Amino acid sequence: MDRVSLLWRLRRRARRGVVCMAFFCISMALLYAICAENSVPVTDAIFGVRARTRAQPRTHSVIKVLRGGAKPAYVDPQKLPGVVPGDPHRPIPVLSSANHTHEESATKRKSREREPSGGFFTQMLPRPFMRAMETLFGRRRRGELSGKGDADFFGPQGLLGEVWNDETSSSMLGNRLKKVVQNYQAMNKYGVEVSGPGGSSSRPKLSGPELLCQMKNKVEVATLTADLAPFSSLPLAAQLPLKQLTSDLGPYRSCAVVSSAGSLRSSGLGKEIDSHDAVLRFNAAPTVGYENDVGSKTTIRLINSQVMASDDHRFLSSSLYSSGALVAWDPAPFSADLTQWFNRTDYPIFTQYQRYRRLHPTQPFYILHPRFEWQVWQRIQDNMAEPIQRNPPSSGLLGTVLMMSLCEVVHVYEFLPSRRKTELCHYYQRFYDAACTLGAYHPLLYEKNLVKRMNRGPDRDIFTHGRVTLPGFSRLNCTRAPGG
Ligand code: NCC
């Protein structure tokens, strides 16, 4: 072969190589752009930054909105309370078995923590590529809710399999999540005054029926009405309902409360959920496209004020919110002083309420009285052996108690995780974080303990369907119960 043709061949190969490389890079970039748009870093889930969507592309500096914080602020995520220095996008390792009975040796745990979460290829491939792959195919990390060695959250493994352990404590969390929870436990943004027997192991331990009666007798589901000061003297009065939610809605015979947990995926519970007389859903949880797993009926949608205020949720324009009755809530001062709260809400709940009412004047729309959220909080704290986060309960428990006051029987789905337990946060999104199930800002871990204790259904129902059965307040005879 002469020199000219050799050179010509080499040049042709080089050209082909460049074209192939360019094609590969462009495909990877496209794949990443498409897949990463819905993945949300762990700090978002914990600290309440708005989930990134197409409308809000990922940036390295993050606009943070502390859930329950007053104003969106520009914050370095690494400096937020509870974030362990390191990669802000690194997911929190979850559920290390840290209680004394199942404690791993420190060295073993350290080496496990040092161990990369993926194999050799995970280490070799660039992070954006791995993120794209994880987003596309989902990820099952070591230490996820269904993983081995993380059984402390779940009762003893019987024939049935594991169900939620009602003595779960923050000491059983993985290190990062434990720190986040502990930081929240140390904060007192809402001026909570701790009283009552809770927070120590010497508290009285009530039975399930006693707890149910305590809930019935000490919690009142109240909503704002037009005649309440300071609203009665404001234009808002013209838009607030005249009557309480409990006198307008129900009573229903059977009700379903559908958590937004990722474990609802592939549950096939849709028909069962829709067979209830009333169905309560949360926040931006959709039904369209997920009917087989979560059903399609929505009687009540309970939304937090963050959803109402954030642009991402398109609260004023999305049709998601237009079926059924809406009930909104906002984390308020513990004193539940309405004037104080009105002047300093966590998110602009009243402005958004007024705007929405102008657009949808006939849709029933209630705002929960802040006294309710703190009464429920007190029930949790009084019945736990350790101090819980001094932040309001999650929408999940608020909605459950709300339905207990409207229905004869309430089935709550995937609040206590079933055999499908997963770190997938929501059934309708692709981001993974055990904080969604175990709580960070909200005392969710303790809420689950309480619900497990109040559950009247068999553990089998929790394991197979993620279903809890609670009697409605009207069905409880509490005249002689000590909880009353
Ligand atoms: O996630 P969220 O809750 O909307 O879920 C509704 C309720 O379902 C239960 N849940 C959810 C996921 C999961 N893996 N396990 C569960 O048990 C919880 O009881 C939860 O309350 C809220 O409580 O309002 C919350 O809202 C979100 C967020 O504001 C909305 O989804 C809108 O984006 C909060 N997330 C953030 O602030 C980032 C979440 O902390 C609580």
Residues whose N, C-alpha, C, O or C-beta is under 5 A from the ligand:
A	BS01	NCC	D44 A45 G48 V49 R67 S259 S260 A261 G262 F282 N283 N304 Q306 V307 S394 S395 G396 L397 E414 F415 L424 C425 C436 T437
